[in-house]
Amino acid sequence: MARIIIHGCYGKMGQALVAVAAAAPDMTVVAGVDPGSYEGKIAFPVFASLAECDLPADVVIDFSSPRVLQALLESAARRKLPLIIATTGHTPEEKAMIRRHSRELPIFVSANMSLGINLLRELIQQAATVLGEAYDVEIVEKHHNLKKDAPSGTAMLLADALNEVYLNTKKYVFGRRTRTDARQSSEIGIHAVRAGTIVGEHEILFAGKDEVVEFRHMAYSRQIFAVGAIQAVRFLLGKPPGLYGMKEMITANSAVTRLYVSEEEALITLHRVPYDTEKIAAVFRGLAGQNISVDMISQTAPEKGKVDISFTMARADVGKTGPLFAAYDSEVEKEVVKVAVEGPGMETQSGVAARFFEVMAAAGVGIRTVTTSETKIACLIAPADAERGVRAVKEAFRL
């Protein structure tokens, strides 16, 4: 049972968090922190500051105000309490303060706890990569009339995500009042609306010549942010000191999400290739000239000026390679099956490769060769082992 302290428990988000935590069987709210007053019923003790709270707890969730950030960080550090910061509007100095304290305790920071918003972040980055500089980008965010900061932290989160794709070459323009010059391609426009009881809406427009691509997220209640905060608690508990966010949490449960199996592969090995980048490039240039695609490229360490190079290709293309490899001692293995697993969580999780190989070993599967990237492990195995190995991987990673 995770013991939670809600920092800002009297606010609208604090109360939404109280309700969501009460419905979670593995969570209990042991205390609240809020210097204000509240007319409703509170089922736990409330303190004016975290420094005054001496009750045992496992994590603090902050939905208060950045004005109390320094005191919050110092109190959490003294008690070694993991901290989830869900407030927005932090200055560069405050962000630096958070980073410093993350060296001594785990801190989870997100301008928006919604899973949908963080999926949107990934989608607009993909869109920016595809659409490029030919499209103007504008962000419009809408919130209730009591929200004080503008633009919203979420709007800035989305703008910063886009600017990563543009290598931070874009400048932000907040509204267009008093501007008389034409819009520049180097801009990302950011506009804020404050009206009524709008919980939160964010719209990203990619406007090109004669077409517009639009991404939109609408929050209908504050509960979605509270649910995200509870998920962050489950993610953060047990983590070492460090700075974490929604990306790490989302990928934590996606170490392996896809499995590929190909029975149409051949393994080519070229022995004693000169250790010369131009000579190696010539090998693959020749393959490209024959319209042959390759995968799983690996190279041995140089020995006496020579290396061995291995790669896979479609078995049907092997017949095209004769003249290409005439200068080398080549070896072709056609009795292989490629098994590959992929998942975004591999980039941030340790132990995935160890688990993959342990599973294969337990199933009695021998591995002929293997290549990896940040998000993929691919290996070649014998056809006789394929069914057994694939079944073991599916069971281990719940695919």
C-alpha positions in Angstrom: 0.0 0.0 0.0 1.6 3.3 -1.1 1.3 6.1 1.4 0.7 9.5 -0.3 1.0 13.0 0.9 -1.0 15.4 -1.3 0.6 18.8 -1.5 -2.2 21.3 -2.4 -4.9 19.0 -1.2 -7.6 21.8 -0.9 -7.3 22.8 -4.6 -9.5 21.4 -7.4 -6.7 19.0 -8.6 -5.9 18.1 -5.0 -9.5 17.1 -4.4 -9.7 15.2 -7.7 -6.6 13.3 -6.6 -8.2 12.5 -3.2 -11.1 10.9 -5.0 -9.0 8.8 -7.4 -6.6 7.7 -4.7 -9.6 6.6 -2.6 -10.7 4.3 -5.4 -7.2 2.8 -5.9 -6.8 -0.4 -3.8 -3.0 0.0 -3.6 -3.0 3.7 -2.5 -3.8 5.5 0.7 -3.7 9.2 1.5 -2.0 9.7 4.9 -1.8 13.5 5.0 -2.4 16.7 3.0 -0.5 19.9 2.9 -2.3 23.2 2.3 -2.0 26.6 4.1 -5.5 27.5 3.0 -8.9 26.5 4.4 -11.5 24.1 3.2 -15.2 23.8 4.0 -15.7 20.2 3.1 -14.8 17.0 5.0 -11.2 15.8 4.9 -10.5 12.2 5.9 -6.8 12.8 6.8 -4.7 15.3 8.7 -3.7 18.5 6.9 -0.6 20.6 7.6 0.3 24.1 6.6 3.7 22.9 5.1 5.5 19.7 4.4 8.1 20.6 7.0 5.4 20.3 9.7 4.2 16.9 8.6 5.9 14.1 10.5 3.7 11.2 9.3 5.4 8.3 7.6 4.8 8.4 3.8 6.2 6.9 0.6 5.7 9.8 -1.9 4.5 13.4 -2.2 2.3 14.5 -5.1 2.4 18.3 -5.7 -0.6 20.0 -7.2 0.0 23.3 -5.5 2.0 26.3 -6.8 5.5 26.9 -8.0 5.8 29.6 -5.4 6.4 27.0 -2.7 8.8 24.9 -4.8 11.9 25.6 -2.9 10.4 24.8 0.6 8.8 21.6 -0.9 12.1 20.4 -2.4 14.1 21.1 0.7 11.5 19.3 3.0 11.3 16.3 0.6 15.1 16.1 0.5 15.4 16.1 4.2 13.0 13.1 4.5 14.2 11.4 1.3 10.7 11.4 0.0 10.1 10.7 -3.7 8.4 13.7 -5.2 5.9 14.0 -8.1 5.7 17.6 -9.3 2.6 18.4 -11.4 2.6 22.2 -11.2 3.5 24.4 -14.2 5.0 27.8 -14.8 8.5 27.1 -13.4 11.3 29.5 -14.2 14.6 28.3 -15.6 16.1 28.8 -12.1 13.3 26.7 -10.5 13.9 23.9 -13.1 17.6 24.0 -12.3 16.7 23.6 -8.6 14.6 20.6 -9.4 17.5 19.0 -11.3 19.9 19.6 -8.4 17.6 17.9 -5.9 17.0 15.0 -8.3 20.6 14.0 -7.6 19.5 12.9 -4.1 15.9 11.7 -4.5 13.7 10.5 -7.3 11.6 13.3 -8.8 8.9 12.9 -11.4 8.0 16.1 -13.3 5.3 16.6 -15.9 3.5 19.7 -17.1 0.6 17.4 -17.9 -0.2 14.1 -16.3 -2.6 13.0 -19.1 -1.5 9.9 -21.1 -3.4 11.4 -24.0 -1.4 14.6 -24.0 1.9 12.7 -23.9 0.8 10.5 -26.8 -0.1 13.7 -28.6 3.5 14.9 -27.9 4.9 11.9 -29.7 2.5 12.2 -32.7 3.2 15.9 -33.3 6.9 15.2 -33.3 6.4 12.5 -36.0 4.3 15.0 -38.0 7.0 17.7 -37.7 9.5 15.2 -39.0 7.4 14.4 -42.0 6.0 17.8 -42.8 9.2 19.7 -42.1 9.8 23.4 -42.8 7.1 23.7 -45.5 4.3 23.9 -42.8 3.7 26.7 -40.3 3.0 25.5 -36.8 0.5 27.2 -34.4 -0.6 26.1 -31.0 -3.9 27.2 -29.4 -4.6 26.3 -25.8 -7.9 27.0 -23.9 -8.5 26.8 -20.1 -10.9 28.0 -17.5 -11.1 31.7 -16.5 -9.4 31.0 -13.1 -6.1 29.7 -14.6 -3.4 32.2 -13.9 -0.4 31.2 -16.0 -0.5 31.7 -19.8 0.5 30.1 -22.0 -0.2 26.8 -20.2 2.6 24.5 -19.2 1.2 21.9 -21.5 1.4 24.3 -24.5 5.0 24.9 -23.7 5.6 21.2 -23.3 4.2 20.7 -26.8 6.1 23.6 -28.3 9.4 22.4 -26.8 8.7 18.9 -28.2 8.2 20.4 -31.7 11.3 22.5 -31.3 13.4 19.4 -30.6 12.5 18.2 -34.1 13.5 21.5 -35.5 16.8 21.4 -33.6 15.7 24.3 -31.5 15.8 26.8 -34.4 12.2 28.0 -33.9 11.3 31.1 -31.8 8.0 31.3 -29.9 5.6 34.1 -30.7 2.9 34.6 -28.0 -0.1 36.1 -29.7 0.1 38.6 -32.6 -1.2 41.8 -31.1 0.8 44.9 -32.2 2.7 42.8 -34.8 2.6 44.3 -38.3 5.2 42.2 -40.1 4.4 39.0 -42.0 4.7 35.7 -40.2 8.2 34.1 -40.4 8.8 30.4 -41.1 11.1 30.3 -38.1 8.1 30.9 -35.7 5.9 28.7 -33.6 2.8 30.7 -32.7 1.3 30.1 -29.2 -2.1 31.5 -28.2 -4.0 31.3 -24.9 -7.8 31.5 -24.3 -9.2 31.8 -20.8 -13.0 31.4 -20.6 -15.7 29.7 -18.6 -15.0 26.3 -17.0 -12.9 24.8 -19.8 -10.8 22.1 -18.2 -8.2 22.0 -21.0 -8.0 22.0 -24.7 -4.9 22.0 -26.9 -4.8 22.3 -30.7 -1.7 22.1 -32.9 -2.1 23.2 -36.5 0.4 22.4 -39.3 -0.6 24.8 -42.1 0.9 24.2 -45.5 0.0 25.3 -49.0 -3.7 24.5 -49.6 -4.0 22.1 -46.6 -4.0 22.0 -42.9 -3.2 19.1 -40.6 -4.7 19.4 -37.1 -4.1 17.6 -33.8 -6.3 18.2 -30.9 -6.7 17.0 -27.3 -9.7 17.8 -25.0 -9.8 17.1 -21.3 -13.4 16.8 -20.0 -12.5 16.4 -16.3 -9.6 16.8 -14.0 -9.7 13.1 -13.2 -7.5 12.2 -16.1 -4.7 14.2 -14.5 -5.3 12.6 -11.2 -5.2 9.1 -12.7 -1.9 9.9 -14.4 -0.5 11.1 -11.0 -1.5 7.8 -9.4 0.2 5.9 -12.3 3.3 8.0 -11.7 3.3 6.9 -8.0 3.4 3.3 -9.1 6.2 4.0 -11.5 8.3 6.1 -9.1 8.3 3.9 -6.1 11.6 2.0 -5.8 13.4 4.2 -8.4 16.9 5.5 -7.6 17.5 9.3 -7.4 17.0 10.9 -10.8 14.7 13.1 -12.9 11.8 11.2 -14.5 8.8 12.1 -16.6 5.9 10.8 -18.6 8.1 9.4 -21.4 9.9 7.1 -19.0 6.7 6.0 -17.3 4.9 5.3 -20.6 7.9 3.3 -22.0 8.4 1.4 -18.7 5.6 -1.0 -19.6 6.6 -1.3 -23.2 10.0 -2.9 -23.1 8.9 -5.3 -25.8 5.8 -4.6 -27.8 6.3 -6.3 -31.2 7.7 -9.6 -32.4 8.9 -10.3 -35.9 9.7 -13.7 -37.4 11.1 -14.3 -40.9 11.8 -17.7 -42.5 13.0 -16.1 -45.7 16.4 -14.9 -44.6 20.0 -15.9 -45.5 23.1 -15.0 -43.5 26.1 -13.8 -45.6 29.6 -13.7 -44.1 32.5 -12.2 -45.9 35.8 -13.3 -44.4 39.0 -11.3 -44.4 37.7 -8.0 -45.8 40.4 -5.3 -45.8 39.9 -3.0 -42.8 39.3 0.0 -45.0 36.0 2.0 -44.8 36.0 2.6 -48.6 36.3 -1.2 -49.3 33.5 -1.9 -46.8 31.4 0.8 -48.4 32.0 -0.7 -51.8 30.4 -4.0 -50.6 27.2 -2.4 -49.7 27.2 -0.1 -52.7 27.3 -3.1 -54.9 24.4 -4.7 -53.0 22.4 -1.4 -53.4 23.1 -1.4 -57.1 21.4 -4.8 -57.3 18.5 -3.5 -55.3 19.3 -5.8 -52.4 18.2 -4.8 -48.9 20.3 -6.0 -46.0 19.8 -6.2 -42.2 21.6 -7.3 -39.1 25.0 -5.9 -40.2 27.9 -6.8 -37.9 31.7 -6.6 -38.1 34.4 -8.2 -36.1 37.3 -6.3 -34.6 40.2 -5.8 -36.9 42.9 -8.4 -36.9 46.1 -7.9 -39.0 44.2 -5.4 -41.2 41.3 -7.7 -41.9 37.7 -8.0 -40.6 34.8 -10.3 -41.1 31.5 -8.8 -42.1 28.1 -10.5 -41.7 24.6 -9.4 -42.7 21.3 -10.8 -43.7 19.3 -10.5 -46.9 16.2 -12.1 -48.5 17.1 -15.7 -49.4 15.7 -15.0 -52.9 18.4 -12.4 -53.5 21.4 -14.6 -52.8 21.6 -15.6 -56.5 22.3 -12.0 -57.4 25.4 -11.7 -55.2 27.9 -14.0 -57.0 30.0 -11.4 -58.8 29.8 -9.0 -55.9 31.7 -11.2 -53.5 34.1 -12.8 -55.9 37.1 -11.1 -54.3 36.3 -12.5 -50.8 36.0 -15.8 -49.0 32.2 -15.8 -48.6 29.9 -18.0 -46.7 26.1 -18.4 -47.1 23.8 -19.9 -44.6 20.2 -20.4 -45.8 18.9 -22.6 -42.9 18.2 -19.7 -40.5 15.2 -18.0 -39.1 15.3 -14.3 -38.0 13.5 -13.5 -34.7 13.4 -9.9 -33.6 11.8 -8.1 -30.7 11.2 -4.4 -30.6 9.9 -1.9 -28.0 10.4 1.8 -27.1 11.0 0.8 -23.5 14.3 -0.8 -24.3 15.9 2.6 -24.6 15.3 3.4 -20.9 15.1 0.0 -19.3 18.0 -2.3 -18.3 17.8 -6.0 -18.3 15.7 -6.6 -21.5 18.6 -8.2 -23.4 19.4 -10.4 -20.4 15.8 -11.6 -20.2 15.6 -12.3 -23.9 18.7 -14.4 -23.8 17.7 -16.2 -20.6 14.4 -17.1 -22.2 16.1 -18.5 -25.3 18.6 -20.4 -23.2 15.8 -21.9 -21.0 14.0 -23.0 -24.2 17.2 -24.7 -25.5 17.6 -22.3 -28.5 21.0 -21.7 -29.9 21.7 -18.2 -31.3 23.7 -18.0 -34.5 24.2 -14.2 -34.6 22.7 -11.2 -33.0 22.4 -7.4 -33.6 20.9 -4.7 -31.4 19.8 -1.1 -31.4 18.4 1.1 -28.7 14.9 -0.4 -29.3 15.5 -3.7 -31.0 17.1 -7.1 -30.6 17.4 -9.4 -33.6 18.9 -12.9 -33.8 19.2 -15.8 -36.1 18.3 -19.3 -35.0 17.9 -22.7 -36.5 14.6 -23.5 -38.2 14.2 -26.5 -35.8 14.3 -24.1 -32.8 12.0 -21.5 -34.3 8.6 -22.6 -32.9 10.0 -23.3 -29.5 11.9 -20.0 -29.3 9.0 -17.8 -30.6 6.6 -19.4 -28.1 9.0 -18.8 -25.2 9.5 -15.1 -26.2 5.7 -14.6 -26.5 5.1 -16.0 -23.1 7.9 -14.1 -21.4 7.0 -10.7 -22.8 3.2 -11.3 -22.9 3.0 -10.7 -26.7 
